[in-house]
Amino acid sequence: MYGKIYIMKLVIKGETYIISERKNPGDKPKLFMLKLTGKARQYVSSLFPTDKQNQYRFDYQGKYYLLDIDQAIIRPFNPVL
């Protein structure tokens, strides 16, 4: 699994996601998300912490989202630029 540490699996609207932790993040965020399709894993994005516990922002295919781990939801997010 990309040589990383598995944290948790989330099922959101029938899609399965894996949250993993980088062993040596360097300049990258510590957590990232993969989408599980069968046995294949597709990298989605790094997870950037917000000011709320267990809530992260990420971008995927040019769009921005918020992931709430406690509620197991992903919703669109409009960043203030």
Secondary structure, DSSP 8 states (H G I E B T S, - for coil): -TT-EEEEEEEETTEEEEEEE-SS-TTS-SEEEEEEETTEEEEEEEEEE-SSTTEEEEEETTEEEEEETTTTEEEE-----
